[in-house]
Amino acid sequence: MIGRRLFVRNVFAALAMAPAARAFAGTARIETAPTVYDATFKATLPKGAVLRIVARSGQPAVEGGAYAWHAAPDGGACFKTGNGWIYVSNSEVGDSGGGVGALRFDASGNIADSYPILKGTSTNCAGGRTPWGTWLSCEENGDAGQVYECDPTGEKPAQVRPGLGSFNHEAAAFDPKTGIVYLTEDRPDGCLYRFVPATAGDLSAGRLEVAVVDGPRLAWAPVPDPSAARGPTRTQVPGVQRFAGSEGIIYSDGKVYFTTKHDNRVWRLTLATREIAAVYDIATSANPILKGVDNIEVTPTGELLVAEDGGDMQIVALTRSYKPVALVTLHGQDKSEITGPAFSPDGRRLYFSSQRGIQGTSEHGLTYELDLGAAGIFR
């Protein structure tokens, strides 16, 4: 069990290396950054950015490697190592065919290794990184969906965390100040949950709560049985606040942001006041280019990045005043979706996947690296 003192020390270490934790540290230029068309990859990118494919479903990412990159790559995150970093990626394959794969990069950005860190699970959609450097992989598996805590290095076996509830999990986000984890549910009338650990930094025990209606604010009510033995987690508490298909969720600067796909909104929950508001709504936006909202990330300079499930196959930045600006567009991949945006620890590289690639099938997923070093944005 990780004690509170060790948890706090680990949190500070995690914040020091996490790009999202450096929010509002600089001046973004995404609003005025020019874009160019890359004919090799059929993609529109910021001028100066360099795109490459780092993994293809069904093929080893490392020449001669034993691990073939998984099908249907979905949510992902980056983790710092002693001399490089690791990008982890979920596999949204059902019937116990899912899991999580990892790409290890050396200090120069070369792929040094690739391996699985979770096997035998179902429909691993998104997830979230913990302040102490593990990955929570969420099963979008109906009322049987679980959350698995995974070691990015693959040295320790993954652990199921049943206290985080049994439901159609989508994604998770941590408040590093409290250790509380917030969880989304991918249903047309999904709930928003939070897990309050009994011991900070330890997810093996604690209290699961669900958001209930409280005017313009949210209140939290305990879920009697997170294991769903008394019925689905989502039906155990009356008066819950429903959301139209919750997807990605991320923490930034005392707030939690999450997306809802059936109404194409991005929500902001201010943790100190419990106030909730839509910061982007396709129905009212003056520039409604963001549609098919899904995974969400925070840039090194505090903008939100939202990946589209369908839409125009874009990653769209929401500026600090929440104005949408297209960052990346993949052309000719209309049967796919963009997933797993995550920055390398130094904030220079953005990783993401096209879940079904050019062919439009889960066996042809593509995982990309966008090197923004020469683009002059998010730095």
C-alpha positions, 0 to 999 in steps of 0.5 A: 500500500502506498502511504500518503507521504509517498503518494505526494512525492510521486505526484510531484514527480509525475507533475514535473514530467507531465505536459498537461501539468504545465498548463498555461505555462506559455503562449500558444500560437495554434490560432495563427499557425499555418497548415500544409498538406502532406501528400505522403500521409494524406494529412493536413498538418501544422507547417514544420510538423513531421508525421510518421507511422510508428506502428501498424496493426498486425505487424511488429513495431520493432523489426524482428519483434515478437509482439504484433501491434494490436488491432483497433488501437484506442485510448493512450498515454505517455510515461517517462522512463529513465532514458526515454518514454513509453506510449501505451495504447488500448485495443478495442477488441471484444470477446476477450481479444482486447488489452493494452500494448506499449511502445518504448522509445529511447532518448532520441525517439527511436522505437526500442521495444514493443510488448503487451501489458494487458491481455484477455480483456474486452473492448478496452476503449480509453482510460487514464494515467495515474499520478504515480505512473500507471495506466488505467485501461477501461473496458467498454463492456456493458455492465460487466466493464472493469478497470485494470491498472497496468504497469507501462513497463510490463514488469508487473502484472495488471490488476483489476480494480473492481472498486471503480465500478462495473459499467460501460467504462470509457475513460478516467482522469485524476485530480493530483491534489486529492487522488480522486479519479473521475470516470465516464460511462459510454451510454446515451444516458451515461453517468459520471462517477468518481472514486475516492480511495481509502488511501491516497495512491492506492486504488484497491479500496475506497468509495465509488460515487455517482454525480446527482442533480444539484442545479447548476452544480453536481453533488456526489452520492455513494454507489451501494454496490460497485460490483453490481451484484445488486443490479447495474451500477448505473441504476442503484442511485436515484436522481443521477445526472445523465450525459449523452454518451460520455467519452474522453475525460482529462484533468487540468488546472483544478478542472475536469473536462469531458466530451459527450458524443451524442450532443457534441459537447465538451464539458468543464467541471470546476472541482472546487465549486462543483459547477458544470458548464458546456465550453463547446456545443456544436449547436451554438458554436460560431465555428462548429468544426468539431464533431464526433467528440471523443478522446481528449488531451491537454497541450503543454500550454493549456489548450484542449485537444479533442479527437474526432470519432468520424467527423472530418477525421480531425484532432481539434484544439480548443484554445484557452477561450475554447475556440476550435482550431483544427490541428490535424486532418487525416484525409481518405480515412472516413471509415475510421476514427482518431484515438489516443492523443497523448504528448511525449513527456517533453511536449514535443511529440504527439501520439495518436491512432487511426483506429481502422486506418485507410482500409476501414477495418480494425485489423488495419489500425495505424499509430502515428507520431507528430513531431511538433518541434519545428512547428512553433506551437505548444512550446 
